[in-house]
């Protein structure tokens, strides 16, 4: 019996099963075609700035283009939140505890890290220091490793911050195991970060910052809120409704809003913490819906956190498209 006759014989013996299977295959095909047809792409803004924060809580580095990796933005040897200041026993230190950390600049040049701060001589050291110890660190209660950057760097940071305790600098290397941001929340378990608070990419619009400034005695800048991608040509808080985005070849997926803390009250130009504004004003009109209090508690929402569904290159001037079905 040839194949054609075998198929016909099987069909005649079980017409119902064949019809069901055929219908299912046809349905899947039509469904896939329908889903592809119904994906809508709408222009919602333009990338006006790309900011990398190599040192957690340190100064931002503005770049014209960046590689958007699963773990965040990268430009050359600079990777977002890949350097971290810690105590001698490995606990994370940020601008919440040491506000003057915002005045420290970390850049890379010719395989060397360059540390700068006003009134201090520049300190250079190799990006790769394989002979140095790997330290076990604690970031928001989670374990993560970091390569110690050495005693000279430790002394430099301690002098800059005029600290009574000793601080060390660690570097997250590509072979190390990244961390999952939050325990127990399934919405956070599909991606990993290095030393970022919650997600690989934070996005904020210029209009949202302008709206906040209009309610303050003194204007604030986007740098105070430490975004990676700044968007222009959209309405204030329009970014709250963007669930999926296409920027160049990159696809981003919204995870959650960015809940704001006392760190927003640190002036990025002076390193002085007020512990008041703009946090109090944000709390007056940017609190979450009561149904989301178990997530955000009393933190006001400002900016959006995204994970990277498709990696690629981002450039200032890229058009931002909202993807919907």
Phi, psi and omega in degrees: 000127180281174185298321182298314180293325179297317180295316180297322180294317179296321181296318182292331180281333182216070183297322184297314180296319181296318179296319179296315180296316180298319179295321180296315180298316178297319180296318178297319180296313179294322180297315179298316180297321181293315181298319179295321181292327187270002176289121182254138179241119183234129177292128182235351180174191182222142176287118180258336177211147170237123185236126175251134177247084184301315178264122179303124183077000177274181181297148176282150172249118180274129181232154179278333176211158180207151173275126179263102180265170178303329185264001177130188184281146182218138174221108185062235179270357178275124176231140186297127178051049178253355172241143187217137172269135182226163172284173181297335178264013170092007180277138181304140173234129180232185178294348176292321180268326182231084185304329182292351177299333180295345181271354182271128180253131175239119176229172179232143180207120176057042178080009179238146172274137178242118177257131180223148172199149182305133178082001181239144175288140180302139176245130179241143175205157183296141174299315181261121177227071187298340180280345181283156182289150171264127184257140171277122184245164177236119179237112184050045175078004181249146179279139176201149182268166174200142178277121180298137183266001172109164184290323181297319177296318178302313180295321180298311180298318181296323177290316180304316184274356182050045186272148177277338179255165181269132176245154177232158177249134177237156182235128176277123181256157190300331182278353181281158181276121178289170182247152171272133192300317189223140178276136170086351178254109185298334181295342183256004192265002185263004180210170183229158178223168173270263182253009176297156179299304194223325186213161183292331186224132173243132186238139182212146180261149176299323182296325179294319178293320178296320179298316178295316180301326181294344181258001183247158175290326181234132181298150173244159180247166181298331183301331180297334186256359168056046176282165172264321182237124178251132185247135174246177175064041174212169179279159178302133177064014176296332180297342179297335186259005182269101182279322180223136184230148171241122176229110188060232178267002186268139174243128179245149178233125180296136176258309183190171172285161179266110177283129188262149185232192184298339181299332180294345180270006175271123177287119184291345180268334184245340184074018179263133179259129180264337183061018182229287184256148008270012186298316182296320179293319177301320180294339181284342181211007183231031177282158183285167172295143181308331181290347181250012182296334178292342178266307189261344182055236184259010182283131175287156186255130182204107185096166184232138179263135184231151168255163186257110178277329179219123182282166180165198182254133174252144177224146171299133184100348176299139175282139180258126181244135173273132179255128176216164180243000000 
